[in-house]
């Protein structure tokens, strides 16, 4: 992969954190910054896709009921944590 030069400005505290992480992980600041940026962008892409899918389901009238969402959230951190609920409300549009 060809490297493309670029310069960004960051707050001094962030630069210090970047340099510390590079030192601790035995990597260059460029490697750490690239990994951080790649992770951030991948997360944004996943979020956009999840929103796109949710909007498509809403257009089709497919929803998860409030009851199932609350039941799921209340199970977080327990020994019996529930999986993400499946749609249980279907309306025609």
Number of C-alpha atoms within 10 A of each C-alpha: 3 4 5 5 5 5 5 4 7 10 7 9 9 11 14 12 12 19 18 13 16 17 13 9 11 11 12 14 18 12 12 18 16 12 12 13 12 12 12 12 12 12 12 12 12 12 12 12 12 12 12 12 12 14 13 12 14 15 13 13 14 18 16 15 14 11 8 15 15 11 13 15 14 12 14 12 9 8 7 8 13 14 10 11 14 12 14 11 11 14 10 7 7
